[in-house]
Amino acid sequence: MILYYFIYFCSMFKLYFLRYLVFYTVKFHLLSNKQQEQEEQQQVYPSHSNLKRTQKN
């Protein structure tokens, strides 16, 4: 019985650990992606304004 409880506890722990691990990795990936997107947008907007200037000229 003790062994059974031990195995059960380990499996539950693994499940929760994996779930939290996945949750936090996804969260960090999303955060890093948002930062990258913001940087890309900052890079893109000046080029857009440059394009508009050249079109006006």
N, C-alpha and C positions, 0 to 999 in steps of 0.2 A: 504493500500500500504506500509506504513512504516513497519508494522509487516511482510509483505512478504519479504521486503528487509532485515530485521533483520534476519529472518529465513534463507534466502539465504546466507547472510554473515556468519552466524554461521556454516552452512553446509560446505561452502567453507573453512572456517577456520579449521574446524574439519578434512576435507580431507587433507589439506596441513599439518596440525599438525601431523596427523597419518602417512602421507607419510614420513615426515622428521624423525619422531620418529622411524619408521621401518628402514629407511635408516641408521640412526645413530646406532641403536641397532645392525643391521647386521654388520656395519663397526666395531663396538667395539668387537663383537663376533669374527669376522675374525681376528682382531688384536690379541686378546687374544689367539685364536687358533694357530696363527702363532708362538707366543711366546712359547706356550706349545709344539708345534711340534719341535721347535728348542731345547728346553730343553730335550725332549725325544730323539732327534737325538744325542745330546751331551751325553746322558746316554747310548745310543745304541752303538755308535762308540767305546768307550773303551772296551765294552764287545766283539765286533767283533775283535778288535785287540788282546784281550786276547785269543779268540778262535783260531785265526791264530797262535798265539805263541804256544798254546798247541798242535795244529795239527803238527807244525814243530817239536816239541819235540817228 
